[in-house]
Amino acid sequence: MTDEGEINIFRALDFIRDNAPAYAQAKAQRVYLENFRKSKKALLMRAAEIKGHKTAAIQEREAYADPEYIETLAALQIATEEEERLRWLITAAEAKIEAWRTIESTRRAEARAL
């Protein structure tokens, strides 16, 4: 392998270390928004009830159609996208580390065979 083709394990480890806080923050944001979505729906259903919508089905319909609920869904979409982007980048770095371990193991086995 050329130098450019070599796996730099330290860069992969640094990447995981450097991006772990961003991944944790993205995951926390996604989990928060998933739970906030339920609270937002309840608040919007209550507002619909105050406006005179008596049945839960109509209140729920009004809540789902509310622009604030749709904004919450859009924020959840962005948070999920960021979490998944970081998760897959970290997974790729982990795969590079595993590939490096396999290559090093093969090199040691070849050295013992000589």
Secondary structure, 3 states (H helix, E strand, C coil): CCCCCCCCHHHHHHHHHHHHHHHHHHHHHHHHHHHHHHHHHHHHHHHHHHCCCCCHHHHHHHHHHCHHHHHHHHHHHHHHHHHHHHHHHHHHHHHHHHHHHHHHHHHHHHHHHC
